[in-house]
Amino acid sequence: MIRIDTKARLVYIALTFLAPAAYTQSGAWTLPVALSTGGQGSEAAAAMDGNGNSIALWDERTSQDHIWSRSKSSGGTWGRVTQVSPALQTTSVFPVVRISAAGFATAVWSDDNGVWTADRPPASKWNPPQLLVPGASGPIFVMNSQGDAAVVWTVGGPTDPNSFVFAVVRPAGGSWTSQQTVASGVHIIADHAGIGENGDAIVTWESYTAVCSDGFCALSNYRLYAARQEAGTGVWVDSTMLLGPDDNSHDARVALDSAGRAMLVGLSGSGVYISATQGVSGGAWSPFNTVVVVQDIAIVSDLASDHAGNVTMVYEAIGFSTSQALAVSGSISHNAWSPPVVLSGSDTGVGQVYFALAPNGAALAVWLSSSATPEIHAVVRATANGTWGSPVTVSQPGSSEIGPEAAAVNSSGNAIVIYSGYNAAQVHIEYAVNYQP
């Protein structure tokens, strides 16, 4: 099974609604800067605060793996490399970094010891890391622009008769809580999580049936639920079953606005992406509405909401011989969606699509254009109701086997893209590119 913090599901997307992007980006991208100059960089993450200060995080594979970091002030240059983690006990740590509007950064990663975290206060250095959840893996980490945060993980699997979804939460400026049980059952798994500006958190999770024989497990009968915790209560309130039973995972994603209203988007059993909404105080979810009527294969990048409840979902649509990056916009207040828009312009082969959204609706999408000479392309949107620009090449010739790894944007439209590739010496390098509107 794909890791719960990175998994994406294949679905079918109708291409009958596709529309071209309308204008060229007016800002400027910097030339790529090599971040990981001392070894084999991998698994990068990125974040940007409200003032345009950037932070990059990655797994540096030297004699022993460590999480390394570099920062860049708005309008400045990238600073020195800082070691964030102790020696890692695995080579798949998948670090994630989030940052508040005021510049308080938190990193989360995992190794064989469990889930780790470290904080970096504004204009300061990284604090010593702490082992947040011993023995856990596959964390889902969310944080709002105030600094309220949650980490969610699943314990158990298809061969285990007892499964749990757990969480720890932290108010901005506070400490992490002890472990909380979100859900439990025979076979269950967390899909995704979201957190609102008021600190309310929602976890989407599923129960399923597993039939295992000779090391192979057939999974079916997926039933979708959503659990919500109002800030400060310490209590997770579960929904009734929202979708199912269905043969495949609903891969349900959730996003909240500044008031705490929520939008949930999942894949129905008939292969249609559908959405439901929830009010500021939780309670029942609305009837489902259609987001995208599906026809060809697609992979969803992410779903996010700005403070006003304008929701964007970005995905990769895959046809018989072509693929494109697309976005669809919706509204929590009306549970209504606009037709999809093509982000990738004339690109006919895209992959590894990343998406970032700022609190005011400014957005960034990044992908690998796998033409004869692979390139990293990016496109921005200035406001929630604005038009997406035309794709721009942000990578530089000279690196082989390149691919995007992270993207971030703030409400002023400043953005960062991190991509990786091998240099002439076959060293895997992490590169950073910044956008100034």
C-alpha positions, 0 to 999 in steps of 0.5 A: 500500500502507498504511504498514507502521507503521499498516496494518490489514487488513480481516477477517471477525469472527463476531458470535455470541460478543458479550457486553456489558461489565459495570460502570461506571468508578469513576475520573475523567477530567479535562476536555480540555486544548488542547496545540497552541495555537500552530498546526495540531497533527496526528499525536499520540502519547502515553506514560505512565511507572510513576509516572503522568507523561504525555508528548505528542508531535505534528507542529505545522504552523506556517511549518515543521513541527516535532515538539513535546512537552508533559509532565504530572507525575502529579497536576500540570498540563501544562507548556510546549511544547518543540520536539523536532525540526528543521524537517521535510521532509515533512508525514507524519511519524507520530511515536511516543513510548515511555517506560520505567517509570522515565520515560526517553522515546524518540521516533521519526519520519521525514521525507524525510531518513530515520528520526529519534530523540530521547531525554528522560531522566527529569526532564530535557529532550529531547536533540538529535535524531539521524538514526538511519537515513538514507533509511529510512521507515515505521519500526516502533518498539517499547520495553519498560518497561526501555527496551530498544528496536528500530526495524524498517523495509522497503526495497523494494517491488512494483516493486523486485526486491530487498527487505530488512527491517532493524532497529537495536536498543538495550539500556536505557541503551545505544546504537543498533546499526548496521543489521542485516539481519532478512530479504531476498528478491525481494519481502518486507515487515515486518508488525509487531514486539514486544520482551520485558522481557528484550530479546528482539525478534521481527519478523513479515515476509512474502514475496509475489508482485508482478505489475505493469503500467501502474503497477498491481501485483497482490500475492498468494502471501503467506508468513508468517515470524517472525525472533527476536533474543535480547538481546545476540546481534546475530543474527536467527534465522528461522522456517520458513514459518508460514502461506501461500501465501495471497492476502492479507497475514496482518498478523501481530502478536506480543507477548512476556511478561516471560520471553520467551515469545511469542504470534503472531496472524495472519489465515489464508487462510480468513479466521480469526484464529489464534495460535501460541506460542514458548518463552523461548529461541525455537525452533519455533512451536506449532501454530496455534489459533483466536482468532476465527472470522470472519464480518463485516468487522473492523479490528484495533487491536493485540495486546499481552501483560502481563508474565505472558503474558495477551494482549489483542487489540482490534478494530473489528467492522463489520456491514452498518449498525453497527460495534462495538469488541471485545476478546478475551483469551488466554494465551501459556502455554495458547494459548487464547482467551476469547470476544470482549467488546463494549467500545463498549456501545450505540454503533452506529457506531465507528471509529479504535479505539486500544488500550493495555496496561500491564505488569500487564494494566491496559488502555485502549480509545478510539474515535470514536463517529460518531453525530449528534454525534461523540464520543470514548469510552473504557473502562478495565480495571483488571487482566488478569483484570478486567472492562472498564468501560462507555464514558465520553465524554472529548471536550468539545462545541465541536470539529468533525471530532474523532478520537482519535490516541493512548492510553496506560495504566500499571500503576496504571490512570492513563491518557491519551487524545489527540484532535484537532478543529477549533476555531471558528477552524478551527485543528486542535487536539490535546487531552489528557484524563487518567484517575485511577482 
